[in-house]
Amino acid sequence: MLRNNHAGAAQTPPTLPMPAQAFRFSTPVVETPGIFVLASWIIRLLRVLVLAPIRFPVAVGSTAALTTTGYLFGTVGLTVTVIAATSVLLTWRTRWPLSFHRLVALRVLAAWRWITVYRRHWQPVLVVAGLAESYQERRYLPRIRKVTCSSWADRVRVRLVAGTAPADVEQRVAELAHGFGAASCRVTVLGPRDVVLEFPRHDTLADPLDALPIPRDPDLAALPVGRREDGEPWHLRLHGTHVLVVGVTGAGKGSVLWSVIRAMSPAVRDGTAQVWAVDPKRMELSYGRGLFARYADTGETAVALLETAVAGMQDRAERYAGRQRAHVPTVDDPFVVVVLDEVAFLTAYHPDRDVRRRAENAIATLTSQGRSVGFCVLAALQDPRKEVMNLRNLFPDKIALRLDEASQVDMVLGEGARERGANAHLIDPDLPGVAFVRVEGSPIPVRVRAAYVCDDDIDTMVTEYGAAPLRPVSDEGAA
Ligand SMILES: Nc1ncnc2c1ncn2[C@@H]1O[C@H](COP(=O)(O)OP(=O)(O)OP(=O)(O)O)[C@@H](O)[C@H]1O
């Protein structure tokens, strides 16, 4: 080593820049020959030509027919054909407007929206929304399979990129809605990599609904209380469940309670159903006292009413035990709906701890045991947090009217509801009565609006159906 003259040469002076790595590997850039590029364009064109008659049979068929007519019979023949076709369409539209709307107008609209909205803005909106996936330096986007229109919404059926999940889309519904100029976007999963995005074109619930006609023979498992966004009636089940209605002040909780009471009032008149009302505000239910079998408006009387209900329920359960497994409403064993307006008054805000405790116990007992023996609790609440109402999970059915915060949506409608488009915290304050609900058999929240039952309607209901005598619970005492 000492004899080696170049011994110091192997050492690197500290100032010499060191390469980050000894060898650099990079993907070789190979230019695609022009013939391959041309061939790929020709294949794409052929694919479009072959698939067009399958995907758009009417459009391709009519274009082909017109071209052939023009070729065979000249301009005159073409003009006659166009006039004849237009007359047929006009006659169809006048005589059978519904089928024309469904088979022609909505299909033309769908094609128009597909080209001018979704196809045109698909790539930029999805890329900016973060739904484009990259793999080996190539970008992959979910693909539009089909666009259809209903009278109020566009439905875009989409094939997801392999390796992504519907949850990725559900997290971007706000971006998609704004990107395509819609008020909201809802995601429905049809199958693996197969989802439908629903974009409303206009708000079908913008106009208030007058009180609905009272059904002659009410079905307590499907009471008409309003309308769904898709134009279908909104039915609410009471028999065999408990319902919690949540919304900030002025959200329209009263309209849901009154619509329910209105729909079941024939059953109240014939004695097969009873409404027991707790009205701590004295401003909501007191107006229709004549409809209620029992009524309470103070903490003490409310607790007495609830405990009377619990006693009645337990008595019924004892009679049914071993004999009957389901309740059938009769005059002897009526279906009892305990309506609690502002239930937090009893469970959180009442100054007497004993009243709060007894009320909570009674509500918990009714909601956990009352379903099968014909007792239902229909409660309204402003604030769904656990500190205010820790019994909300005992209510199988919940209605989310306008809420204060985004986090409250999942508290009310269950996990994932907001991701699926139930933006109850974004409901316009000018639309009281608008809510999101889950309907039976579907995880997708549905937007609905309750009908508005005005004071005159309540007066009429009391006059025509208020057969039940008013029996204040305080007269009888708690059971
Ligand atoms: N379904 C509805 N359609 C149209 N307007 C409604 C509807 N529901 C309520 N409103 C209007 O909104 C107002 C407030 O409604 P409501 O009193 O039912 O709200 P709330 O949620 O019960 O509020 P609070 O908790 O303060 O009592 C009503 O006076 C009425 O004018």
The ligand as an SDF file (V2000), in Angstrom:
LIG
                    3D

 31 33  0  0  0  0  0  0  0  0999 V2000
  -94.3290   20.0470    4.4000 N   0  0  0  0  0  0  0  0  0  0  0  0
  -94.3370   21.3830    4.3800 C   0  0  0  0  0  0  0  0  0  0  0  0
  -94.5790   22.0140    3.2260 N   0  0  0  0  0  0  0  0  0  0  0  0
  -94.5760   23.3730    3.1900 C   0  0  0  0  0  0  0  0  0  0  0  0
  -94.3330   24.1660    4.2520 N   0  0  0  0  0  0  0  0  0  0  0  0
  -94.0990   23.5870    5.4240 C   0  0  0  0  0  0  0  0  0  0  0  0
  -94.0820   22.1670    5.5490 C   0  0  0  0  0  0  0  0  0  0  0  0
  -93.8030   21.8760    6.8210 N   0  0  0  0  0  0  0  0  0  0  0  0
  -93.6660   23.0330    7.4680 C   0  0  0  0  0  0  0  0  0  0  0  0
  -93.8430   24.0670    6.6340 N   0  0  0  0  0  0  0  0  0  0  0  0
  -93.7210   25.4920    6.9770 C   0  0  0  0  0  0  0  0  0  0  0  0
  -92.5880   25.6380    7.8390 O   0  0  0  0  0  0  0  0  0  0  0  0
  -92.9840   26.1630    9.1000 C   0  0  0  0  0  0  0  0  0  0  0  0
  -92.2620   25.4350   10.2220 C   0  0  0  0  0  0  0  0  0  0  0  0
  -92.6980   24.1020   10.2210 O   0  0  0  0  0  0  0  0  0  0  0  0
  -92.7950   23.2410   11.5600 P   0  0  0  0  0  0  0  0  0  0  0  0
  -93.3270   24.0530   12.6800 O   0  0  0  0  0  0  0  0  0  0  0  0
  -93.4840   21.9880   11.2250 O   0  0  0  0  0  0  0  0  0  0  0  0
  -91.2770   22.9690   11.8270 O   0  0  0  0  0  0  0  0  0  0  0  0
  -90.6760   22.1560   13.0070 P   0  0  0  0  0  0  0  0  0  0  0  0
  -89.5670   21.3520   12.4480 O   0  0  0  0  0  0  0  0  0  0  0  0
  -91.7560   21.4360   13.7440 O   0  0  0  0  0  0  0  0  0  0  0  0
  -90.0680   23.3130   13.9000 O   0  0  0  0  0  0  0  0  0  0  0  0
  -90.0370   23.4220   15.4790 P   0  0  0  0  0  0  0  0  0  0  0  0
  -89.1180   22.3420   15.9630 O   0  0  0  0  0  0  0  0  0  0  0  0
  -89.5180   24.7940   15.7340 O   0  0  0  0  0  0  0  0  0  0  0  0
  -91.4590   23.2320   15.9150 O   0  0  0  0  0  0  0  0  0  0  0  0
  -94.5030   25.9590    9.1630 C   0  0  0  0  0  0  0  0  0  0  0  0
  -95.1240   26.9670    9.8590 O   0  0  0  0  0  0  0  0  0  0  0  0
  -94.9250   25.9870    7.7250 C   0  0  0  0  0  0  0  0  0  0  0  0
  -95.1590   27.3210    7.3210 O   0  0  0  0  0  0  0  0  0  0  0  0
  1  2  1  0
  2  3  1  0
  2  7  2  0
  3  4  2  0
  4  5  1  0
  5  6  2  0
  6  7  1  0
  6 10  1  0
  7  8  1  0
  8  9  2  0
  9 10  1  0
 10 11  1  0
 11 12  1  0
 11 30  1  0
 12 13  1  0
 13 14  1  0
 13 28  1  0
 14 15  1  0
 15 16  1  0
 16 17  2  0
 16 18  1  0
 16 19  1  0
 19 20  1  0
 20 21  2  0
 20 22  1  0
 20 23  1  0
 23 24  1  0
 24 25  2  0
 24 26  1  0
 24 27  1  0
 28 29  1  0
 28 30  1  0
 30 31  1  0
M  END
$$$$
